[in-house]
Amino acid sequence: MPTVPHVVLRKFVYDIYRAAGGTMEDAKIVSDHVVDSNLAGHDSHGVINAPNYIGGMQGGPAADKLEIVRESAAATVINANGALGMVAARRAMELAVEKAKTCTIGAVGLHRCGHAGRMGEYPPIAAAAGMIGIVLLNGGGRFMHPHGGTSRRLPPNPIAISVPRKNGAPLLLDMTLSVVAGGKLLVQTARGEQIPEGWMIDAEGNPITDAAAFRERPEDTAVMPLGGFQFGHKGFGLGVMIDAIAGGLSWAGCSRETPTRGASGIVMFAINIDNFIDLSDYEQEIEHLA
């Protein structure tokens, strides 16, 4: 497999988006996101997905499509009207940070939003401002089965959290509540590689190692919840609650066959640390963990 310098790849993807009608800002945000995902080791959210965002580059700046449908001092709900998810999500976290400066906690919900890529991109925006950032999403396609079941019922419903520290980059957790993200199964398929037992099962509960079955057999395969055969109730249970928060608060709707507004709702939280404890003291405590 060839190795391409990230600077070259970044410009290549950026130029594609600009040629497709994207603004300089939108093209840069999305091209940086996909290339940075590869650099972070998440090929599932990297340039393999770059063609999927070409259509979203049309129609003017993505930020101009964002419509506030409800707002208070601490919270905002935004109809993204199909805008590029990576642009909308960045704006949402930036807005949550601004609200947290005066209200201690700022929260922003997004619905009808384009694919926002890797959720771990957004909490560090809050951490860089001396806050705790939290992102919840009820999206990614319904392919996770309930603990003890075999049918596809929930999306992977990722959660991402970032906290600032005194020395070094912020701590970051970015994980799905399924044992593996759907994109990673597509990467395995593209590479022609098998998957380990414990990632997917068939309708009889038997392990599947053929990654292509994820896309080719949606009716009788499902991805396991985090925790697997023995402890999957924990992953699925947390996935249900993330769905309740992200789907419910964002107006996107909770996961079902025909969600209220398409599901894939995102909720961003920013927590102002200084209103609880001096930021320097908090960051020192995080150093004890790190």
Secondary structure by P-SEA (a helix, b strand, c coil): cccccaaaaaaaaaaaaaaacccaaaaaaaaaaaaaaaaaccccccccccccccccccccccccccccccccccbbbbccccccaaaaaaaaaaaaaaaaacccbbbbbbccccccccccccaaaaaaacbbbbbbbcccccccccccccccccccbbbbbbbbccccccbbbbbbcccccaaaaaaaaaacccccccccccccccccccccccccccccbbbbcccccccaaaaaaaaaaaaaaccccccccccccccccccbbbbbbbbcccccccaaaaaaaaaaac
